[in-house]
Amino acid sequence: MLAFKHEPKPDACIGLGLRHLHYDDALAHQNASSPVDFVEVHAENFFARGGITRALLSDVKEKYPISVHGTSLGLGSAVGLPASTLQQFVDLVSYTEAMLVSEHLCFNRAAFNNSVYHTGDLLPIAYNNESLEQIVSNIQQVQDAIKQPILIENLSAYVAPSALSELAIDSMDETEFLIQMCKSAGCGLLLDINNLIVNALNQKTDRVVDHVIEKMKALPSELVGEIHLAGFSEQQVAGFIIDDHGQAVSKQCWDIYKEACSLFKNVPTLVEWDNNLPEWSVLLEQTAIARAIAKPL
């Protein structure tokens, strides 16, 4: 069985999520004065095997190591993995020679009346043994297919699984589930700090920064293979803060990241900004802040 093992880098490794608005800038502006160590692509945007998407990827991988981040496998789904989507994922990971491969702790498909339906969203799974067994099996299937360990991202969730099904009752907390999942599947953890913040705020948690830091301290450092940093918009929807990646990294996130860098030494870090996209130069400023925090003394 494949097994994830974090090997600390000698220097900070800081990346950016590569989105459509910045393709030209990313290819034109890579230089020593504003370094970006790697870029992340959303897998589903590059599943097409020919044409402009692969031409773009070819140009990008000449300049940057690439991290492949999936959103469609739905590893917690009880109906198993869609064969065609998995094959497209495998092909992309192989083509990009991905330095990191990641997906989400969620489900997105379910069977009803002898048909399988896709939710179009990342839905939370219950933290219990049944869910654990299902997601471990699916993770191992993906890892066997791509021939490398995958990182699983903790989720920002707006509904409790028990609200979706009376059978979806938690028997362990999120941290315990993450640890058991990584150890059983041989995968690593993509620690999304912003997701932890959004969940804590929506749950009306006191002292959010301290709360998130305590959750991080409970994670074995060797399981964390990547960190995501992001911000969120102030506007709420139905009383919830939405994890929209539509703002600069929040002050809370930077404060927590400082502690994360002492807990998880030189783990690759990615700045995410997916909506209300700014100029490329603004993203470079965000990576510079991350590098200043992560750089060893």
C-alpha positions in Angstrom: 0.0 0.0 0.0 1.2 3.5 -0.8 1.9 5.7 2.2 2.3 9.4 2.4 5.4 10.7 4.1 6.1 14.4 4.4 9.7 15.3 3.8 10.4 18.9 4.9 12.0 21.1 2.2 15.1 23.1 3.0 13.2 26.3 2.0 9.7 27.6 2.0 7.7 26.4 -1.1 4.9 28.9 -1.9 2.5 28.5 -4.8 -0.5 30.2 -6.4 -3.8 28.9 -7.7 -3.7 29.4 -11.5 -7.0 30.8 -12.8 -8.1 31.7 -16.3 -7.6 35.5 -15.9 -3.9 35.0 -15.1 -2.7 32.5 -17.6 -0.8 35.1 -19.7 0.7 36.8 -16.6 1.8 33.5 -15.1 3.7 32.6 -18.3 5.2 36.0 -18.8 6.1 37.2 -15.3 8.0 34.3 -13.6 11.2 35.9 -12.3 13.5 35.9 -9.3 12.2 39.1 -7.9 8.7 37.7 -7.4 9.0 33.9 -7.3 6.2 31.5 -7.4 7.4 28.0 -6.6 4.5 26.1 -8.1 1.0 26.6 -9.4 -2.2 24.7 -8.7 -4.8 23.8 -11.4 -8.3 22.6 -10.9 -8.3 19.2 -12.6 -11.7 19.4 -14.2 -10.7 22.5 -16.2 -8.1 20.5 -18.0 -9.6 17.1 -18.6 -9.8 17.7 -22.4 -6.9 15.7 -23.9 -6.2 18.0 -26.8 -6.4 21.5 -28.1 -5.7 24.7 -26.3 -6.0 23.3 -22.7 -3.2 20.8 -23.2 -1.1 23.4 -25.1 -1.5 25.8 -22.2 -0.5 23.1 -19.7 2.5 22.3 -21.8 3.6 25.9 -21.5 2.9 26.1 -17.8 4.8 23.0 -16.9 7.9 24.3 -18.6 7.9 27.2 -16.1 6.4 25.7 -12.9 5.9 22.5 -11.0 2.1 21.8 -11.1 -0.2 20.7 -8.3 -3.4 19.0 -9.5 -6.5 19.8 -7.3 -9.6 17.8 -7.9 -13.2 18.7 -7.1 -15.2 16.0 -8.9 -14.2 12.6 -7.6 -16.5 12.7 -4.5 -14.3 10.3 -2.5 -16.9 9.9 0.3 -19.7 8.8 -2.1 -21.1 5.4 -1.3 -21.8 4.7 -5.0 -18.1 4.3 -5.9 -15.9 6.3 -8.2 -17.0 7.2 -11.8 -14.6 5.3 -14.1 -14.5 7.9 -16.8 -13.8 10.8 -14.4 -11.1 8.8 -12.6 -9.4 8.0 -15.9 -9.4 11.6 -16.9 -7.9 12.5 -13.5 -5.2 9.8 -13.9 -4.3 11.1 -17.4 -4.0 14.7 -16.1 -1.8 13.7 -13.2 0.5 11.8 -15.5 0.6 14.5 -18.2 1.5 17.3 -15.7 3.9 15.1 -13.7 2.1 16.6 -10.7 4.2 17.4 -7.7 1.1 17.3 -5.5 -2.3 15.7 -6.0 -5.3 16.6 -3.9 -9.1 16.2 -3.5 -11.7 17.0 -0.9 -13.2 15.2 2.1 -16.7 15.1 0.7 -19.3 13.2 -1.3 -21.1 14.5 -4.4 -23.0 11.6 -5.8 -25.8 9.4 -4.5 -28.1 6.6 -5.8 -31.9 7.2 -5.9 -34.5 5.1 -7.7 -31.8 3.0 -9.5 -30.0 6.1 -10.8 -26.9 8.0 -9.6 -27.3 11.7 -9.2 -24.5 14.3 -9.0 -25.1 17.1 -6.5 -22.9 19.7 -8.2 -21.4 20.6 -4.8 -19.0 19.3 -2.1 -21.2 17.8 0.6 -19.9 16.7 4.1 -19.8 13.1 5.2 -20.5 11.8 8.6 -17.5 11.2 10.8 -18.2 7.5 11.6 -16.7 4.1 10.8 -19.0 3.5 7.8 -17.9 6.7 6.1 -14.3 6.0 7.0 -14.4 2.6 5.4 -15.9 4.0 2.2 -13.6 7.0 1.8 -10.5 4.9 2.6 -11.5 2.4 -0.1 -12.0 5.2 -2.7 -8.7 7.0 -1.8 -6.8 3.8 -2.2 -8.4 3.2 -5.6 -7.2 6.6 -6.7 -3.7 6.2 -5.3 -3.3 2.8 -7.0 -4.4 4.5 -10.3 -2.1 7.5 -10.1 0.7 5.6 -8.3 1.3 8.2 -5.7 -0.3 9.3 -2.4 -3.0 11.9 -2.5 -3.7 14.7 -0.1 -7.3 15.2 1.2 -8.6 18.6 2.1 -10.7 19.3 5.2 -14.0 20.8 4.1 -16.0 23.9 4.8 -19.5 22.7 5.5 -22.8 24.5 5.8 -25.1 21.6 6.8 -24.5 18.7 9.2 -24.6 15.3 7.6 -27.3 14.3 10.1 -29.5 16.8 8.4 -29.2 14.9 5.1 -29.8 11.5 6.6 -30.8 10.1 10.0 -28.1 7.4 9.4 -25.4 10.0 9.1 -24.5 10.4 12.8 -21.0 11.3 13.9 -19.1 8.9 16.2 -15.8 10.8 16.2 -14.8 14.4 15.8 -13.3 15.9 12.6 -9.7 15.7 13.8 -9.9 12.1 14.9 -11.6 11.2 11.5 -8.8 12.9 9.5 -6.1 11.1 11.4 -7.7 7.7 11.0 -8.4 8.4 7.3 -4.8 9.3 6.6 -3.3 6.4 8.6 -5.8 3.8 7.1 -5.6 5.0 3.5 -1.9 6.0 3.4 -2.8 9.5 2.2 -1.8 12.9 3.5 -3.7 15.9 4.6 -4.2 19.2 2.8 -4.8 21.6 5.7 -7.0 24.4 4.5 -6.8 27.0 7.3 -9.5 29.2 5.8 -12.0 26.3 5.9 -11.3 25.8 9.6 -11.9 29.5 10.2 -15.1 29.6 8.2 -16.5 26.6 10.0 -15.6 28.1 13.4 -17.2 31.4 12.6 -20.4 29.7 11.3 -20.5 27.6 14.4 -20.3 30.8 16.5 -17.1 29.6 18.1 -15.4 31.8 20.7 -11.8 32.8 20.1 -11.6 31.5 16.6 -7.8 31.8 16.1 -7.1 29.9 19.4 -9.7 27.3 18.5 -8.2 26.6 15.1 -4.7 26.5 16.5 -5.8 23.9 19.0 -7.3 21.8 16.2 -4.0 22.0 14.3 -1.9 21.0 17.3 -3.9 17.7 17.5 -2.7 16.8 14.0 0.5 14.7 13.7 2.9 16.8 11.8 4.0 14.0 9.5 0.4 13.8 8.0 0.2 17.4 6.7 1.5 17.6 3.1 0.2 21.0 2.0 -1.4 24.2 3.5 -4.0 26.4 1.7 -4.5 30.0 2.6 -7.5 32.1 1.4 -10.0 34.8 2.4 -13.7 35.1 2.3 -16.3 37.8 1.6 -18.1 39.6 4.4 -21.5 39.2 2.9 -23.4 36.3 4.4 -25.9 33.9 2.7 -28.8 32.7 4.9 -26.7 33.6 7.9 -23.6 31.7 6.8 -20.2 33.0 5.8 -19.4 31.4 2.5 -15.9 30.0 1.7 -15.8 31.9 -1.7 -12.0 32.6 -1.9 -13.1 36.0 -3.1 -10.8 38.2 -1.0 -7.2 38.5 0.2 -6.0 36.1 2.8 -7.6 37.2 6.1 -5.7 38.5 9.1 -7.0 35.5 11.1 -5.6 33.2 8.5 -2.2 34.9 8.5 -2.1 34.7 12.3 -2.9 31.0 12.3 -0.4 30.4 9.5 2.4 31.7 11.6 1.6 29.0 14.2 1.1 26.4 11.4 4.7 27.1 10.1 6.1 26.2 13.5 4.0 23.0 13.7 4.4 21.8 10.1 8.0 22.6 9.0 8.3 23.9 5.4 5.1 22.3 4.1 4.2 23.6 0.6 1.8 26.5 0.9 -0.8 27.7 -1.7 -2.5 31.0 -1.8 -6.1 30.6 -3.3 -8.1 33.4 -4.8 -10.9 32.1 -7.1 -13.6 34.9 -7.3 -13.3 38.7 -7.6 -9.9 38.0 -9.1 -7.4 40.8 -8.7 -4.3 41.6 -10.8 -1.5 39.0 -10.9 0.7 41.5 -9.0 -1.7 41.4 -6.0 -1.4 37.7 -5.9 2.4 38.0 -5.9 2.1 40.3 -2.9 0.2 37.6 -1.1 2.8 35.0 -1.9 5.5 37.4 -0.6 3.7 37.7 2.7 3.4 33.9 3.0 7.1 33.5 2.1 8.1 36.0 4.8 6.2 34.1 7.4 7.3 30.6 6.3 11.0 31.4 5.7 13.1 29.8 8.4 15.1 32.2 10.6 
